[in-house]
């Protein structure tokens, strides 16, 4: 199902000695379909209920690039480096968004031992993939509300490439 449009987003500026960017967060709102196997366990992973992303944007209207990370990423410094986000932003002039997939980065806090995505539990993989697609689609709705006429691209590495292809198919 298509997720509802994203309207309630927290945006916090971050200023370092070298860079200015923003951190955004919003409630995911994802819930598995009623009766799906493993849904009760998956929904107990409370840190997944909140989505986080880094945002490097220009003041004027520019194209957007959503960079979806791979397995064991979802950490600010690593994602910025691997995606060469400052190059994309400063040299190519793009607005860059780096969302965090479920069960990664800050969304993996307090997970039970062995709960990883992707991992051996097939149903956790199914739910995390569905939630990742859901969250990215909600993020895209927010970007469209910010700059309705700007093009948006998806760029994924490894697991992020899989999620990006699923989002593109919808």
N, C-alpha and C positions, 0 to 999 in steps of 0.2 A: 504494500500500500504506500501511496505517496505520503510523506510526513507533512505535518502542518508547517506553514511558513514560519521562519524564525524571526521573532520580533524582540524578544527579551535577551539582549546580549550585554554582558559586562565588558567594557573596554578600558584597560588600564595602560597609561603611557609608561614606558620604561626608557630612561635616559642613562646612558653610560658615557664614559669619557669619549668614546669613539662613535657611538651610534644612538639613534632614536628609533624605537619600534614600539609596538603595542602588544599586549597580551589580551586575548579575548577568551571568554568563557560563557557557556550557556548550558542549560539543562538539556540533556539528550532527548528525553521523552520517549525513548525506544522501549517497547515491551514486546516480548515474543507473543505469538498467537496463543490464545487460551488452549491449554492441553498439550502444547508441544513438549516433547521429552526434554528434560534438563532445564526447562525454563525457570523453575523455582530456584534451582541452584544458581543459574546464571544471574538471575535478578538479585541474588544475595551479594553479588560482587558490587558493593555500594559505590566504589570509586568510579565505576563505569557510568554512573548516572550523570556525570558532569563532563562536558567536552571542553577541551582547551586547544588553543592555537596561538601561534605567533603571527603577527601581522606587520608587514613592511609595506606601507602604502604612501603614495604621493598625495599632495593636496588637490591636484587636478585629476580629471578623469583619465584613466590609463587602462590598458588591458590587464587582466588578472590571471595569475597562475597559482593553482592550488597544488602544492607539492605534498604527496601522500607517501609517508615513510615506509620503510621495510621492517621486517622482524627485528626485535630488540632495539628499535630506535624510539622516536617519540620524546627525545630529550633535546632541549633547545640548542645547546652548543653543537651537538653532533648533527642534528638535522640542518642547521644553518650551514655548517661546513660541507656536509655531503652534497647538499643541493646547490651549493655555491649561491646561496640566497642573496648575499649582498651584491654579487655580480649581476644577478638577474634583476635586482631592484635598482641599483645605482647605474650600471653600465647599459643595461637593456631597457630600463625605464618601466619595468613591470611592477604592479602591485603583487606582492607575494604573500600567500597564506600557507602556513605549515601546521595543519591540524594533527592531533594525537589520536591514533586509533585505539579502540578498546583494548584493555589489558596491557597497555604500554605506558611508559613515562609516568606521569602523576596518576594515571588511571589504573595502575597496577598496585596501588597501595593496599595493603592488608589482604591481598589475594591468598587463598589457601595454598599450601605447598603443592607444586605440580600444576597449578592453574596458569597456563600460558596460552597465548594465541600467536601463531598456530601451535597446536600441541596434540597430544594423544587423545584427548577427549573430543570426539567428533562433534558432539552436540554443542560444546563450548565453541568450537570452530564455526559451526553453523550460525549460532547466535551472535558471535563477535563479528563475523562477516556481515550479517544482516544489519547489525548495529552500526558498523563502520560505514556501510552504504547509506543508511538512514541519516547518520550525522553529517556526512559530506553533502548529501542532498539538502539538508537543512541549512548548512553553511552556504551553499550556492544560492539559496533563496535570499539569504541576508545580503550577499554580495550584489545580487540583482536589485535589491531594495536600495543599496547605497549608490550604485551607478548602473541604471537600467540598460543603457546602450553600450556598455563596455563589454568586449568579448572576454570569455573566461575559458582558460585551458586547464586540463588536468595532467599532472605529471607524477607518475608513481614509480617507485623503485621496488622490485621484488614483490613482497606482499602488497605494497601500495599500488603496484601496477595492476595486480589482480583486482583490487578494490576500485581503482580508477576505471578499469574496463567494465566492471559491473555497473558503476554509476553512469558511464557513457551509454550503456545499453538501455538505460531507463530514460 
